[in-house]
Amino acid sequence: MVIFIQVCGAVLDEYNRTRDIVKNILGNDYDGHLFRFPGGSTGGKYNQIKKEAKTLLDENNIAYVDWNALSSDAAGAKTKEEIIQNTKDTVGEKKSVVILMHDAGDKILTYEALPDIISYLREQGYTFKNFYSIIK
């Protein structure tokens, strides 16, 4: 149990440190209230620790979110067209979509695919919202 508490505390500490850095850069009005678990919030080797961490996040009024569609930009997609097709395939007919995409410097194909993905989603009737308008 002590290990779970230490690891869960580390999740909260990491969240707070990151929030403080972003707040310092953007200004004092910023407060994120949103966390994304690397690799998702359920399953895997650390599933029990994730459960404990979710409780701690809930207690601190911090929402967590998972993706439900993939661009596969970090999983081997080699062309802009592959990223677009992977996104379309995994969006399917979902009512609400959160697409996993990465903004690292080496993800230029993701950047190039994004306008086409946005156009496609709009054509399918999706609208875009800020997370904070959804979770508050």
C-alpha positions in Angstrom: 0.0 0.0 0.0 2.9 2.4 0.8 4.2 2.0 -2.7 0.8 2.8 -4.3 0.6 6.0 -2.2 4.1 7.0 -3.1 3.5 6.4 -6.8 0.1 8.1 -6.8 1.6 11.0 -4.9 4.3 11.2 -7.6 1.5 11.5 -10.3 0.0 14.4 -8.4 3.4 16.0 -7.8 4.2 15.7 -11.5 0.8 17.2 -12.4 1.4 20.1 -10.0 4.9 20.8 -11.2 3.8 20.8 -14.8 0.8 23.0 -14.1 3.0 25.4 -12.2 5.5 25.6 -15.2 2.6 26.2 -17.7 1.0 28.7 -15.3 4.3 30.6 -15.0 4.7 30.8 -18.8 1.0 31.7 -19.5 0.2 33.8 -16.5 -1.4 33.5 -13.2 -4.9 32.9 -14.5 -4.1 29.4 -15.8 -5.1 26.3 -13.9 -5.3 23.1 -15.9 -7.5 20.7 -14.0 -6.8 18.1 -16.7 -4.5 15.1 -16.8 -3.8 12.5 -19.4 -2.1 9.2 -18.3 0.7 8.1 -20.6 -0.6 5.0 -22.2 -4.2 5.6 -21.0 -5.9 5.5 -17.7 -6.8 1.8 -17.6 -5.1 -1.5 -18.2 -1.5 -2.5 -18.5 1.1 -3.3 -16.0 0.3 -0.4 -13.8 -3.5 -0.7 -13.8 -3.8 -0.9 -10.0 -1.6 2.2 -9.6 -3.7 4.0 -12.1 -6.8 3.2 -10.2 -5.3 4.7 -7.0 -4.0 7.7 -8.9 -7.5 8.3 -10.4 -8.9 8.5 -6.8 -6.2 11.0 -5.9 -6.9 13.1 -9.0 -10.6 13.0 -8.3 -10.0 14.2 -4.7 -8.0 17.1 -6.1 -10.7 18.1 -8.6 -8.4 17.1 -11.6 -10.2 15.5 -14.5 -8.4 12.8 -16.6 -9.1 12.0 -20.2 -8.2 9.2 -22.6 -8.1 9.1 -26.4 -10.5 6.9 -28.3 -9.1 7.3 -31.8 -5.6 7.0 -33.2 -3.6 8.7 -35.8 -0.8 6.2 -35.3 1.7 9.0 -35.8 3.9 7.4 -33.1 3.1 3.8 -34.0 4.6 3.6 -37.5 2.5 5.7 -39.8 5.0 6.8 -42.5 3.0 9.1 -44.6 0.4 11.9 -44.2 -2.1 9.7 -46.0 -1.6 6.9 -43.5 -2.1 9.2 -40.6 -5.4 10.5 -42.2 -6.6 7.0 -42.9 -5.7 5.7 -39.5 -7.6 8.6 -37.9 -10.7 8.0 -40.1 -10.6 4.2 -39.4 -10.5 4.7 -35.6 -12.9 7.6 -35.4 -15.5 5.4 -37.1 -19.0 6.5 -36.0 -18.2 7.6 -32.5 -20.4 10.3 -31.0 -17.5 12.0 -29.3 -13.8 11.7 -30.3 -10.5 12.4 -28.7 -7.7 11.6 -31.2 -4.2 10.8 -30.0 -1.7 12.8 -31.9 1.7 14.0 -30.9 3.3 17.5 -31.3 6.9 16.6 -31.1 9.4 18.2 -33.4 9.7 15.1 -35.5 6.0 14.8 -36.2 5.8 17.1 -39.2 3.5 14.6 -41.0 1.0 15.0 -38.1 1.1 18.7 -38.6 0.6 18.3 -42.3 -2.3 15.9 -41.9 -4.2 18.0 -39.4 -6.0 20.3 -41.8 -7.3 17.3 -43.8 -8.4 15.6 -40.6 -10.2 18.7 -39.3 -12.0 19.1 -42.7 -13.0 15.4 -42.7 -14.3 15.6 -39.1 -16.3 18.7 -39.9 -17.8 17.1 -43.0 -18.9 14.2 -40.7 -20.7 16.7 -38.5 -18.2 17.0 -35.6 -17.7 20.3 -33.8 -14.6 21.2 -31.9 -14.7 22.2 -28.3 -12.1 23.1 -25.6 -11.8 20.4 -23.0 -12.5 23.0 -20.3 -15.9 23.7 -21.7 -16.7 20.0 -21.5 -15.3 19.1 -18.1 -16.5 22.1 -16.0 
